[in-house]
Amino acid sequence: MVQTLYTIGKILAQHEEYEKYFELWENPFNKEAIAENAKVIVVNLKDGRVRDIQIEAFSKQKIKKYLFRSIRGANGTNLVPTFYFQLSGKADVEKWQKEQENNLRKLTKKIRQSLKNYEHDFLEEGEVDRLQELLLEKAEDLNKGDSHLLTMRIDGNYFGDFEIYRNLFEEEAYSKYYDKSSATNKVCAVSYQTELEVWGKVDTLGFTTNDIAFSRNGFSDKQSYKMLPVSPEAVKLLEGGKKIVDNELTRSFYNLKYFILPHFIQRNNEEVIEETLEAFLNNCKSDSLQTTASSIINNEQVLYAITQEEELQNAVYYDILFFQQQQAQFLIKLHLTDIIPSRIAKVFWIKEQLEKRYRQITKTTYIDKKTKEAIVREFYINFKVIKDFFSKKVKNDYVFQPQFFKIVEAVFQGTKLNEQQILQAFMEKIKKDFKNQQELSEWEFQRQTKVSFVLYQYFLHLGLFKNKTIMEEKMENTNPLNAEDFIMQHSDFFDSDYKKGVFLLGCLSSYLMGKQFVKLNSKPFMNQLNSLRIDKKIIMQIFPKLINKLREYDAPELPYEQKIAKYLVDNQNIPNTEISYVFTLGLVMQKEFVGAYLKAKKERESSEPVA
């Protein structure tokens, strides 16, 4: 990962568009719309005294002169007294003046702090009070609500015109890398060249090795965390590359952050690397942060582009890093290395095929409250829906289970998942929704059950379950909506007669409750389902009760009765979680089967000739 950052920095440092990331000072007005109207308040100094204050338009060309940087920490200050601030937009004049007085006191406090902390002598201490008075007077000439930068000129020169202040920024930025740890005539760990000087405390991204111990949220100090000797020039390229990743490539997934980086196999072919980086960054810019913020493998243009564009496939692997930033802590949740483009292509191909195949049962239609028109919402496989089964919501945040990160790793790298653990997670969510049907509606319970089955098929077709393989060629584009054909099509799932019997029993239970609802406006048989905690004992209790109840509804030839009786004789050892899941799937799918039957019947009747 560090080598990749170095390569990115080395290539992009030569591009004008990215040169800002390799400077120690920042543009306080990144957005063009703000920059166009931004103003700079310039305090002119002479012989340690405040001469006057001028207001000028912000200029990108003067960023190196202003020497602005974002303040670190609540009590931090800038190395030189250049500060960003915004005037209140309040209309009430009295409130506005009071708020401005408060803001300017805070600002002058930071100016005083900067002068003291860095022992600046270009402004007499007593002049700070006079500066506050002048600023308050000048504030009346500024537009309310606008953004501003305050800086100073010493005898007509900005801070950036003085080498002493530029060096202050460089020393503050890099001293942590060489303080008590530097050497001469050593090999740089990222350029592999002997350098006049190397610094020994470089830990960009919080770590410096691609050791496997970094995976899954932890590492061993002895095996992984190594401070590498890196040349001063390489350090600057690493830091610039890190800023590019932070600003251009990092995406959000709820309270997690993640980024995707190309990992170059042919490090010496700069022409190929530059072409790849250009295509990669262009596709990253095409991403809409609003649509990618909670998906992964859904709307990310860059991942899809990897499957389509040749320059993103030749001699390139990919790394994905999931992390959380908690103040100064960089918490690595998952680090995936060397993902091959063909794997990403497979992830997308199977996803698209399954979305088509199960569209009949996953799409939802609702009526728009304003237009009163029917709106169809399509279902897409992504980590947003996966996280519903493998996370817990605490207040407004999500706490992801370790299993979630195992799934991410399995999807992109083909490692194996424990099938029973996946089914158990599905059932925990489904049972909760089943119990809360009055609050959440029956529709939510049914939807999550169908979604879980599609996700199961996704993991199955990606080959993620131990001792289970499936051929992509078997994947039909349509899903038959009758019970027996459904079982036949999913023979990899219904791999025992007992599971077939349990599924049909779930279908028949739903069939009975449908009849009960028509007659009683309730479903009393639901009390027999033991809150979906189903085992072989519960199955043997449900079956005869179900048949007897159906007899009460004048149903002499019950669907599936003989097959269920035959299938349940199979005494194969099946975990209770799996029995519960198969039964619940039948309970939910029966509604789809009935709907398909009624639709087909209506179509047949409408096509019959009128006598």
Steps between C-alpha positions, in 0.01 A plus 500: 500500500781743588678412176178577312473839673857575402433408136186716495688790655794467262276511191244758607743746658588596142139593416381855558154374603647312797793720601292650785518165682879518516511840665499557875252785477137469398229671300233600755242535221498166319158549342508724194171671588641608836840596359343738246349719773761443769678798650838531666544743787863612490654659809792720392784515753799730521762507773290271718191722485168468320496757223160428344263228379412434136242274340592325176358219287630151569760379247597138441839620380568639847433180697875454541517854637213480749641186671164378626441156648204344682526527876576170674293442814251717683773711662741499207629798309683563175877521475457857377193717570304415184147390586172410332178641644143561390273790585157420636208537260253616767274784394455650847765775521536493876539120515738510205726756666506308827587174321771669295659645812511149647644346180766769468607458862551129428694588185730748670555246779632254239718774349645568842548125554681459167735788582580351840530131401739562213678802651417732213636853541349677199209640707515661840275332756309817582408542134268195511241698701513782249468246216179368657347847501595561137359162394168575669479827314591333170243223546225746415638521143480121448202302371316303763531124465808514273821306562822686565870447551702721730874529442778757537761680296830598660649804329302414186589129497270207577608223738571272203758748370723424800712183505491491880121449504500247215764301688284514812224314312743239370660441839161464671374260232800267484693523826304207645655280229864582569505609865753266671482267200698581188803368316722576204588298190229238553258333259154659491232235570265622225730630224759221552774758435791594726425850630713763672249503785212279613244552777407206718151569637283497189159345571272643231148352530588378847698201377775421255481136398256286306516228765207260524477577872337831407190323374188502715555784737835440661871440470798363688759758603787257447387377159346802334555846641838602362622855464672514165800712399374736230669791324367856557383523138318165525332611824357805325370283216342257750326781686376652175373161382319455833327840458386400150355179641325691780348763272449326166459128569355451848132408520260448791308190594287611793753562782779322310736652245653306214711556194612295201854531367668354192799281584752514216683182409740663251636782717759616248260566212398856588315552172261211571464607862415857399236382249348270763495771766337748263223253413461398864470856633263605222264219597530591868393853413200358315375342823213680665578509872128511572441167327818322611483599865304193608533239229831338387478290180197699391568852373878532516610597154862406564423136592278458196761667279760244613284232338469696174813705425813328375743751654358417845568128451852476358766424764284646779363347819288688750505561875201598715537644847211541745570724798357736760651836583451583869675829563871420468445124485497320168317172569550239228195274474597297193783510251452302178802468274563392142139470381514398134280678241347171386370444855332842498349414160364173643353682801309733267398237244344268758337795675335618177385151402339435837331840506335410168415149611325604823347824376150347515518445874721793609359802319247702700221725383356782707274800442662842510316711757523819290447378143289196594690309232639150539879500550709186444810467717763256380715290730881502470751273670750712694659531840229738614248212507761255628574724797137470620576142606852555634488822700320656792364853506594696811330841505583643156805284440570144387724254679621243248541140605834327421301276262427803281870554430546128433228528235668803339826308489329189360319692225815669371758229568305174494570387855244258647201577723329277754157430349333435836627828644356687202161327538504568873553873438218498245264329745580738787388794287203315350372376839522854638300637206249215530448579868454873425260462207242728656758776533699441181222344287492149359649637180837573668528145636425356156737739323794422726444126459507528119802733513687253720436219250634710213810581709541128576491430126756777446743345746430156354567604139819679607615167645527627857348201684721207595426173317244670273564587139268616226543564131413847370347338190216369719383854577170558321381855441152433634377348822212245478223598738358166606630295789616184326680679215656736754642200688628345178671818387672540836618142534830622650304651788239222534767231522293256710143368491448620855568863402257465210235375742564782748477759220167358376372489858580871528310559175201302627502689832478827309221351287299420817557843655383661178171311529473592870551867425223497237255335741610638842699815413781348709759222482467285815724227358794741529507414872616149404818626333699545825620849389680327208727300733440180306659161559402142408279472807306817407470374141336177618261702717406745223435246224197310644347818650532670163331215311214482750439873482496496122241219506274743684509724195358231270826429326490123428802508265764699678795629294836343587359273779626171359840641399553661841424171675742320268780757529487532880586130536856596397687498831807692381670707772418864428580790739201671662597838353480354152162336572366833628629684195362253245158498669491882512597520133203279411274713720598812304532356150146353507361850466711547186381166363133589560546840339661346193222240474223762519677720247539212253137399552382854430709516183359166378143611564550831324644323194216245469251575218160632607215253417 
